[in-house]
Amino acid sequence: MIAQIFPKEFQRYLSLPVLGQLMDLYAAWLHDKHYTLRSSQFELRMATRVCAYLKSRGVRHVTDIREQHMQACYCLFRRKFPNEAGSVRVLGTFLIERGFVRTPAAPESCRTDVYLNGFRDHLRDARGFATSTIRQQVKVAAEFLNYLRAEKRHFRLSSLTVLDVEKFVRRLGKRLGRVSLQKSISTLRNFLRFLATEGVVPSGLDHQIDTPRVYRQERLPYYLPWSTVEALLRSIDRNQAVGKRNYAMFCLMTTYGLRACDVVALTLDNIRWRSGHISFCQRKTGNPLELPLTPVVSSALYDYLKNVPRYGAFRQVFLRLKAPGGTLNGSAVTEAFQACSRNSGLTIPFQGANCLRHSYAIHLLRQGQSLKTIGDLLGHRSPESTATYIRLATDDLREVALSMPTPTKLQKEGV
């Protein structure tokens, strides 16, 4: 493979110290990861510098490379050659994936890991929380244990007081808003309740934590006027591959009100071209949803799938367009929305793509759709979640508002 990338000088790469015998495998690995020819040439050239660094550190054979060597090389490059440091990461990933560099053995489970694993099992088995919720709650619990230095100071948990907990809450309050702080305190209460059940901390601490008051639905959902949404879609440059992909993603969100996680989870099997339907499994609720494939969405998907090359055997519809190839995540949709907002020249004050979902709900409401229909399309479990959009339909609310009573002549005279 390296002979195809460097037809005239491939022998020089094969004779490099330490990594020369791996250069052909590395070139094939870059090709499998969908690096372009130019990018592959750059990565291979940077590998020669890594070889020189390893040789200067006394490494003579690939079996002598340790993860510490690659980490030290990355730190050096980041300080002296910041534009080339990423190549050290790429090479390190290749060495680890192919088993040439072994990662350090995981340390034995410590006391705090036992508490966190038990808390994770409790949230999953006893509380039935979703995976994402469990991950967030365990993260807060780990931060709390780290704050207490519970691993080195075993007595901290058995002698835990309300003052210790309040100090941690004040620390969280310096970087979190009211809503986020309330969620973290709720997690902390769950964790303290779990530890008290296990006999690790004194009982009753979970009832003595103050929490900021947050009123339900005190904030309105973010939304854009529908004319702005249409203008945003028109501003996307569909002559480029990234524009075709982004336009197709945002068409799905503005036509069906999908979440970003639903868009990136869409597979080729969900599109039924012959019957003219498209199906989704809503990631947040797990509810299946099958809807007609509209001409706008069908045209956008067809343009993207036909004209944008696909790499790898992925069934997901939307893939990365830059190396390394692979599927997208929800944050990629947010980044694409922010880029399109900047390029459109429109006044869009919101940073998240979820405002398109809220805009879609308001658009349906103003078209006369019932709240039940809107809630089913959006995948809401409770009607209260859908009813919040009524507060945004201010023009419609003005039509049903009662007129202001005017004082009579006798009331004016004080009779």
C-alpha positions, 0 to 999 in steps of 0.5 A: 500500500505504501508503494502506491502512496510514495511510488518513488520513495517508499523504500525510505519509509520501509527502512526507517528505524523502529517503525519501518517494518510497520509502515506498509501496515500503517498506510493500509490502516490509513486507507481503511480509515478513509484518509485521502491520499494527501492526508495519508502522505502527511501522516506517513511523513510525520511518522518519520519524525516520531521514529526519530524521537523514539530512536533518541529515547533509546527505543530500538524495536517496535516491541520496546514501545510503551504508551508512555513513549507515545504520550511523551512524544505527543507532549513534545510535539504539542509544545514545539509543533502544535500543528503536527501533534495530532499525527502522534495521536493517529499513529498511537491509535494504530499501534494500540489497535494492532496490538503493537503497543499495550496499554497499562494493565487496569489497576485493581478495583479500589474502594471508590470503584466498588461504591460507584459500581454498586451505585450504577447497578442500583440505578439500573436494577432498582430504579430502572434509569436509562443508560445516559441518566446512569452515566451522568449520575455516576459522574457526579457521584465520582466527583463527590468521592474525589472531592472527599478523597475517599480512597486515601481517607477511608474515615471520611465517609463513615464520619461524613457530616452535613457541613462536608456535603454543603461545602461540595454543593457550594463548590458545584454552585460556582460553575452550575446554574440553578437547573443544573445544580438542582439535578446534581443535588438530586443525584447527590441525594440518591447517592447518599441514600444508597450509601446509607442503605449500605451502611457506609455513611450516616443515614438522613444526610440526603434530607438535609441538603438545600436545593435551589428552587426551580419552577416547572416550565419557568423557561420557554422553549427556544424556537425560530420563526418558520420563515427563518427556518425556511431561510436557513434551509435555503442558505445551505450550499448543496453543491458540496458534500457536507451541504448535501448531508446537512440539508438532509439532516435538517430536513428530517428535523424540520419535517418530522420534529426529530431529535439529533439522536434520532437523526444520527441513528437513522439507518438505510433499512428505515427508509422504504422507498417503494412504499413511501414511508420512513420509520424511526425508533425514538431513542429517548422513549423507545417508541416506534414511529412510521411516517410518510416519506415526503417529497422534500425529504425523499429528494434530499436523502436521494441527493445525499445518498447518490452523490456523496461517497460512502465508506465502510459497511455502515448502515447508518444514513449519515456518516463522517465526511472527514477521516477517520470515517465512521458514524456521527453522534448528536454533537456533530448535528449541533456543530453542523447547525452552528456552522450553517447558522454562521454561514447563513447570515441570519440572526439565530441566537440559539446554539443548539439544533433542538430549536428546530424541533421546537419550531416544528411544534409551533408550526404544527400548532399554528396550522391547527394540529391538535396537541395529541397529534403533536405529542405523538409526532414528537414522542412525548410521554406526557401531554404536559410536555406538549402543552408547553408550546401553547405558551409560545403561540402568543398570536393565537392566545391573543384571539381568545383573550377576554377584553379588558372591562371598562369602568362605568360612569358610577364606578368613575364617580366612586358610587 
